[in-house]
Amino acid sequence: MFGLDRLRALHAVATQGSVAAAATSLHVTPSGVSQQLAKLEREAGQRLLEPRGRGVRLTKAGQVLAGHAERILAQVAEAKADLELLREDVIGPLRIGAIPTTVHALLPPALATLADRHPRLEVTLHEGEAEQTMPRVLAGDLDVAVLESWADRPTVIPPSTTRIALFSDVADLALPAGHRLAHRKTADLSEVDDLPWIGWSLGSGCYEWLLQVLRKQRLEPRISCTVGSYPTQLALVAGNAGAALVPRLARERLPDGVRILTTRPALTRTIYAICRAGEEDHGAVRACLDALKAASASYETAARPVG
């Protein structure tokens, strides 16, 4: 109802004692202050000033409104200060989305770093594939998303986001220990033509990636199991249910009955962190990206064993 500039003009007259002094404090002309006050009176529907000698003084209504103006202007100043803190300091909410393999391996050390260095952050974490989390970043429902992009099926990352490459990862071939190729260290994928495949959940980007990889090798994509968990996929491989392509990041230990082979061609992916363009230097987002980069140093492909 009342414009901030008008309330600011009334507050200045109340504290400075005259229109001229108020104009000086606001760095505007006296006529500018008078115009703001006239508009404020029309909005209020009451006289706010009355003549007093050569100057003016506040009416009863003016005094009441000036008291409110002081509190409103103080709240506005506090709001601006809090927003500036969000830009410069690391406080407030931070909403992260991440693919399952990074939730398991990368996010725990990153979140521990954030909790240690920035205890005023309020972090929430949501697991999801890129097709789920990226739209939420664009909509402002997530601040940062961690996602994957396979070399032979790149994830399309919108230009309205900023992306930071964290590290590369490789998917290896998991075979039942009794398979005819299990004694090998490396195999062409095209050789695995006698087993069904175990893939990620139906309809996911990882499921579509597996289909594409198999078709490139002229293999019939017989996918017998779709499971949204790599440890469960490995357990199924151990149970002779089929073969699987499992990223190294997703493996802590192998169950008995599974053998790991590198593949020809190599299957690589890049793990990215994304945020809305222009927000990568804001306090909470910047702290999150820094923590993810630090945690990623332990997960470079060259440092990870194959088996």
N, C-alpha and C positions, 0 to 999 in steps of 0.2 A: 504493500500500500504506500509506504513512504520510501522515497528514493534515498540511497545512502548519502549522496552528495548533499541532499537537502538536510538530512539529519546531521551531517558533518558541519554544515553552515550554522545550524541552530546551536549545536554544541560549542562551536567556536565563539559565537556571540555570548553564550552563557558563561564561558570561562574567561574570555578576553574583555568583556564588559562593553563593547561597542562594535558596530558594523565595520568601522575602519580598522580597528585592531584585529577583528576576526579575519578581514580580507588579507591583512598583512601576514597573519599566521598561516593562512591557507594558500598564500602566493597567488591570489586572484584580485580582481578589482572590487571596490566596494559595491559597485552596481551589480556585479556578478553575484555577490552574497545576497543583496537585496532581492534579486530575481529568484534565487533559490528559496529564500524565506517566503516570498509571496506565493510561490508554487506550493510550498509546504503548508501554508495557511489554507489554501484552497483544498488540499488533500485532507487536512484535519477538520475543516469545516468550522474552525474557531480562530479568533485572534490570538496570535502567539506573542506579539510585540506591541508595546504601546509607548507613546512619546514620553520622554523624561528629560526635561530641559532641552539641551541641544542634541541629546542622544536618545536611546531607547532602553527599555527594560522589558523583561519577560513578564507576560501575564501569568495568571495561575495555570492556565492550560499550557502555556509555553514552558513553565517550570516543570510541570509533570512530564511533558514530552521530552524535554531536555534530559531529564533523569533517565528515561528509557533510551534516549539516543546514546548516552554515555555507555550504558550497558551493552547495547547492540554493537556499537563501534568497537568496544573492547572484545566482544565475542568474534567479530569479523577479524580483528587483528590477531586473535589467538588462532583462528582457523587458518589464516595465511601462514602464521608461524609453524603450525603443525604440518601444513602441506610442504613448506620449505624444508622441514626436518625430514619428511619422507624422501625428498629429493637428495638431500645431503647426508643425512644420518640413516642408520639402519634400524628402523623401528616399524612397528605396525604389521599388518598381514602380509604374508608371502604365500602364494598358492602355486604349487608345483604339480605338473603331470608328468608321468614317465612310463616308458614301456616296461613290461615285467622284468626282463633280464637286468635292467639298470636299477629297478626298485630293489632287487635282491642284492646286487653287487655294488653299485655305484652310490646309491642314495644314502645308505647308512653312514659311511664316513663323511659324506658331504653334509648331512644333517647334523652330525656330531660337531663338525667344524662350525657350522652356523650357530648352534646352541652355545658353544664355548665362546665364540668371538662376539656374538650379537644376541645377548639374552633377551633383548626387548623385541625381537622378531617373533611373530605369531605364525608359525609355519604349518601348512596343511599339505598333505601329499595325496595325489589321486593316481591310481594305476590305470593305464589305458594305452592302446595302440595309437599311432600317429593320426589315423583317420578319426579318432575320437578326441584327442587332446589338441590337435592343431586348430580346429574350428573354435575351441574354447579359448585359446590364446587370442585369436582374431576378434572374438566377441568380448574380450576383457574379463572372462570368467577365470582364466588362469594367467599367472604372470610369466611363468617359464614352463616350457615343455621339453622333455628329453625324448628324442625319437631316433629312429634308424633310417638309413638310406642304403639299400643294396646297390652294388656297382652295376648289376645287370637288371635292376628294377628300381631306378632312383625315385625317391619320394619327392614330389613336387612341393617345394617350399615357397609360399607366396612372397612377392617382393615387398609387401607391407610388413614383413618381419625381418628381424636381424638373426642370422644363424652363426653359431660358433662351433667349429669342429672340435670335438673333445678327444677322440681317439678312433683308431680303426680296429676292427675285429674280423675274425675269420670263422666260417662254419666248416666243420669237418664231418666226415661220414662216420656214422655209428652203425656197426653191424653186429649181429649175434656172433658170439665167439665161435660157434660151429660152422659159420658160413665159409664157403670155399675161398673167399678173398680175405678172410680175417687174419691170415698170417702175414699179409702185405703191410707195408708202411704207407703206400700211395696207391690209389686206384682211379681209373677213369670212371666217371659216373655212368658212362654208357655201358660199362661192364656189369652194372647192378641191374640185370634185367630179369632176375628170377625171384624177386621179393616185392611184396607190397610196401608202401611207404607210410610212415607215421608223420603227420603234419600238424601245424597249429590249427586253431579253431576255424571252422568253416566260415568263409566269407571275410576273413581277416586279410590284411596286407601280406602277412607271412605265409598264409595259405596260398594266395595268388602267386607269391614269389616262388614257392616250391613247384607249383604247376609250370611256371615259366621255365625254371631251371631244367626240369625233367623233359619238357618238350624240346628245349634247345639241344638236348642230347638224344633226341629221337626216341625217347622212352615213353611207354604208355604210362600216364600218371595214375597208377592204381593206388589210391590213398585209402587205406583200410581203417585208419584211426585218426581222429582229429582231436587234439588235446592241447589246451592252453597252458601247458607247463612242460618245460624241457626236462626236469628231473623225472616226470611221469613218462615222457617219451622214452627216455633212456631205460626206465624200468620195463617198458613194453618191448624195447629192443632186446633186453636181457631175457624176456619171456618168449623170444623168437616170433614176435608179432610182426616184424618188418624191419626196414632200415629207416634211418632218420638223418637229417642234416642239422647239426646242433652247434650254435655259436660257442666259441671258447669261453666267452664271458658267462655263459649259462652253466658251466660245468665246475663243480667243486671236487667231486670225486665220482668215479665211475662205479656203477654196480657190477658185481660179479656177472660174467657172461656177456660183457660188451667189449668190443674192440673198436678203437678209433683210428681212422685212416685219413690222411690228407687227400684232397681231391685234385683231379685234373679235369677241368680248369679250377683254379682257386676261386672260392666264393667269399668275397669280402664285403663288408658293410662299414659305413662311417656312422658313428654316434654323434649326433648334434644336440646342442641346446638352442632353443629359439625363444625369442620374446618379440613383443611388438616393436617395430622400428622406432628408434629414438628413446626407448626406455632402458637400453643396455647400460646407461650411465647413471640411472637413478639408484638411490641407496640400496634398497632391499634387493632389487634385481641384480645390481652389480655385485653385491655380496654373494648372492646365489651362484652367479656365473663363476666367480672366483673360487668358491668352494667346490663346484663341479670340476673345474679345471684342475684343482689340486688333487681331488680324489681320482681323477682320470689318469694321473701320472703312474698309478699302480697297475693300470690295465692296458698299457700299450701291447700290441700284438707280439712284438719281438721279445717281450719279457715273459710271455706266458707259454708254458709247456703244451705240447700237443696232447699227450695222453692223460 
